[in-house]
Amino acid sequence: MNSASNSIDTQSKQSIKAVSELERAALARRTAAETFSDLVVSQAGRPWVIALHALWFGAWMLWNSGRVPGVHVFDPFPFMGLTTIVSLEAIFLSLFILVSQNRATRRADERAHLDLQINLMAEREATKMLGLLRALCAYHGLAEAVDSEVAEMLRETEPASIARELEKHLPSELRNSPVGDDSNV
């Protein structure tokens, strides 16, 4: 093992393993269409695909320009056959991208919900520890036991109230966004 992996504590390693397992499970749940779409999208953005298209389009146009002696022109300018093929390719590529983006959005929503749950649990734990510390301060007669800021922090966090208050103060473009419905926060 290298020194970098030796410097990671046991809890961090367990967390990394748990996150990796969640990601593996999410990938395993993909449908065949989603897996194929992800593959197409991941390959379509590579430089070799751009180069291949440039060569293909260039060769098609040169072949059909009538400038190469002895070559039969099958799609003369304005290259309607090429236009049709490229249009169909663009349509299908757009659909593959949409399928991949929809899956990625669902996965991002799952992660956001998990983050929210973990954050709410951490908030409850921190509030409980703060209450215990306040009790210790009171037991020892320390002034911090009656600190108004601590008393405020000990109030239960209400995510729905915070979300409603945030909604009031967000710019109107963000409040009425059609992407996702977080009204049940």
C-alpha positions as CSV (number, residue, x, y, z in Angstrom):
1,M,0.0,0.0,0.0
2,N,1.2,3.5,-0.7
3,S,1.6,6.2,2.0
4,A,-1.5,8.1,0.9
5,S,-3.8,5.2,1.6
6,N,-2.0,4.6,4.9
7,S,-2.8,8.2,6.0
8,I,-6.6,7.7,5.7
9,D,-8.3,6.7,8.9
10,T,-10.6,3.7,9.3
11,Q,-13.8,5.7,9.3
12,S,-12.9,7.5,6.1
13,K,-12.1,4.2,4.5
14,Q,-15.5,2.9,5.6
15,S,-17.2,6.0,4.2
16,I,-15.4,5.7,0.9
17,K,-16.4,2.1,0.7
18,A,-20.1,2.9,1.5
19,V,-20.2,5.6,-1.1
20,S,-18.5,3.4,-3.7
21,E,-21.0,0.7,-3.0
22,L,-23.9,3.1,-3.4
23,E,-22.5,4.3,-6.8
24,R,-22.0,0.7,-7.9
25,A,-25.6,-0.2,-7.0
26,A,-26.8,2.9,-8.9
27,L,-24.9,1.9,-12.0
28,A,-26.2,-1.7,-11.7
29,R,-29.8,-0.4,-11.6
30,R,-29.5,1.2,-15.0
31,T,-31.6,-0.2,-17.7
32,A,-30.0,-1.5,-20.9
33,A,-31.2,1.6,-22.7
34,E,-29.6,3.8,-20.0
35,T,-26.4,1.9,-20.1
36,F,-26.2,2.2,-23.9
37,S,-27.1,5.9,-23.8
38,D,-24.3,6.5,-21.3
39,L,-21.9,4.7,-23.5
40,V,-22.9,6.7,-26.6
41,V,-22.8,10.0,-24.8
42,S,-19.4,9.2,-23.2
43,Q,-17.9,8.3,-26.6
44,A,-19.6,11.1,-28.6
45,G,-17.7,13.8,-26.8
46,R,-14.2,12.4,-27.4
47,P,-11.8,14.0,-29.8
48,W,-11.5,10.9,-32.0
49,V,-15.2,11.0,-32.7
50,I,-14.9,14.7,-33.8
51,A,-11.9,13.7,-36.0
52,L,-13.8,10.8,-37.5
53,H,-16.8,13.0,-38.3
54,A,-14.5,15.6,-39.9
55,L,-12.9,12.9,-42.0
56,W,-16.3,11.4,-42.9
57,F,-17.9,14.7,-43.9
58,G,-14.8,15.8,-45.8
59,A,-14.6,12.5,-47.7
60,W,-18.4,12.6,-48.4
61,M,-18.2,16.2,-49.8
62,L,-15.1,15.5,-51.8
63,W,-16.5,12.3,-53.3
64,N,-19.7,14.1,-54.2
65,S,-18.2,17.4,-55.4
66,G,-17.5,16.0,-58.9
67,R,-13.9,17.0,-58.7
68,V,-12.5,13.5,-58.3
69,P,-12.1,11.9,-61.8
70,G,-13.7,8.5,-62.3
71,V,-15.8,8.7,-59.1
72,H,-19.6,8.4,-59.4
73,V,-21.4,11.3,-57.6
74,F,-24.3,9.8,-55.6
75,D,-25.2,12.9,-53.5
76,P,-24.5,16.1,-55.4
77,F,-24.3,19.5,-53.8
78,P,-26.2,20.6,-51.5
79,F,-25.6,17.0,-50.2
80,M,-29.2,16.2,-49.2
81,G,-28.3,12.6,-48.3
82,L,-25.5,13.8,-46.0
83,T,-27.9,16.4,-44.5
84,T,-30.5,13.7,-43.8
85,I,-27.9,11.4,-42.2
86,V,-26.5,14.2,-40.0
87,S,-29.9,15.3,-39.0
88,L,-30.9,11.8,-38.0
89,E,-27.6,11.4,-36.1
90,A,-28.3,14.7,-34.3
91,I,-31.8,13.6,-33.3
92,F,-30.6,10.3,-31.9
93,L,-27.6,11.8,-30.2
94,S,-29.9,14.3,-28.5
95,L,-32.2,11.5,-27.4
96,F,-29.3,9.6,-25.9
97,I,-28.1,12.7,-24.1
98,L,-31.6,13.3,-22.7
99,V,-31.8,9.7,-21.4
100,S,-28.4,10.0,-19.8
101,Q,-29.2,13.4,-18.3
102,N,-32.5,12.1,-16.9
103,R,-30.7,9.3,-15.2
104,A,-28.0,11.6,-13.9
105,T,-30.7,14.0,-12.6
106,R,-32.5,11.2,-10.8
107,R,-29.2,10.1,-9.2
108,A,-28.4,13.7,-8.2
109,D,-31.8,13.9,-6.6
110,E,-31.2,10.6,-4.7
111,R,-27.8,12.0,-3.5
112,A,-29.5,15.3,-2.4
113,H,-32.1,13.4,-0.4
114,L,-29.4,11.3,1.2
115,D,-27.4,14.5,2.0
116,L,-30.5,16.1,3.5
117,Q,-31.2,13.0,5.7
118,I,-27.6,12.9,6.9
119,N,-27.6,16.6,7.6
120,L,-30.8,16.4,9.6
121,M,-29.3,13.5,11.6
122,A,-26.1,15.5,12.2
123,E,-28.2,18.5,13.3
124,R,-30.1,16.4,15.8
125,E,-26.8,14.9,17.1
126,A,-25.2,18.3,17.4
127,T,-28.2,19.7,19.2
128,K,-28.2,16.8,21.7
129,M,-24.5,17.3,22.3
130,L,-25.0,21.0,22.8
131,G,-27.8,20.2,25.3
132,L,-25.4,17.9,27.2
133,L,-22.7,20.5,27.3
134,R,-25.2,23.1,28.5
135,A,-26.2,20.7,31.3
136,L,-22.6,20.3,32.3
137,C,-22.1,24.0,32.3
138,A,-25.2,24.4,34.5
139,Y,-24.0,21.6,36.9
140,H,-20.7,23.5,37.3
141,G,-22.4,26.9,37.7
142,L,-20.8,28.3,34.5
143,A,-22.4,31.4,32.9
144,E,-22.5,29.7,29.5
145,A,-25.4,27.6,30.9
146,V,-27.8,30.6,30.5
147,D,-26.4,31.9,27.2
148,S,-29.3,33.1,25.0
149,E,-27.5,32.1,21.8
150,V,-27.1,28.5,23.1
151,A,-30.7,28.5,24.0
152,E,-31.6,29.5,20.5
153,M,-29.4,26.8,19.0
154,L,-31.1,24.2,21.2
155,R,-34.5,24.9,19.5
156,E,-35.5,22.0,17.1
157,T,-34.6,22.8,13.5
158,E,-37.7,22.8,11.2
159,P,-36.5,22.2,7.6
160,A,-40.0,23.0,6.2
161,S,-40.0,26.4,7.9
162,I,-36.5,27.2,6.8
163,A,-37.4,26.2,3.2
164,R,-40.5,28.4,3.2
165,E,-38.4,31.4,4.6
166,L,-35.7,30.8,1.9
167,E,-38.4,30.7,-0.8
168,K,-39.6,34.1,0.3
169,H,-36.1,35.6,-0.2
170,L,-34.9,33.8,-3.3
171,P,-35.0,35.8,-6.6
172,S,-38.3,35.2,-8.4
173,E,-36.5,33.3,-11.3
174,L,-35.4,30.6,-8.8
175,R,-38.7,30.5,-6.9
176,N,-40.8,29.5,-9.9
177,S,-38.2,27.2,-11.5
178,P,-39.9,24.3,-13.4
179,V,-37.0,22.0,-12.7
180,G,-37.7,19.6,-9.8
181,D,-40.4,20.1,-7.2
182,D,-39.0,20.5,-3.7
183,S,-42.3,21.5,-2.2
184,N,-42.2,18.5,0.2
185,V,-39.0,19.5,1.9
